[in-house]
């Protein structure tokens, strides 16, 4: 069974700062952010980016940030 992580995330509404797209990111994982035309698309894309980040850490033997087990709503299966 794959590991599951509950991660806090932020979701920003479209603006000039986000190139008029929704921006979702996982602050505890450096660089884990994704854009989408809708909030749902941004979160869907974020799931893939986050899963790839975690899989890469595990593959290379890099430690995951301690905050990764913090309470949140985004569940990623790896």
Secondary structure as UniProt FT lines:
FT   STRAND          4..7
FT   STRAND          10..12
FT   TURN            16..20
FT   STRAND          22..25
FT   TURN            27..28
FT   TURN            30..31
FT   STRAND          33..36
FT   HELIX           39..60
FT   HELIX           66..69
FT   STRAND          74..77
//
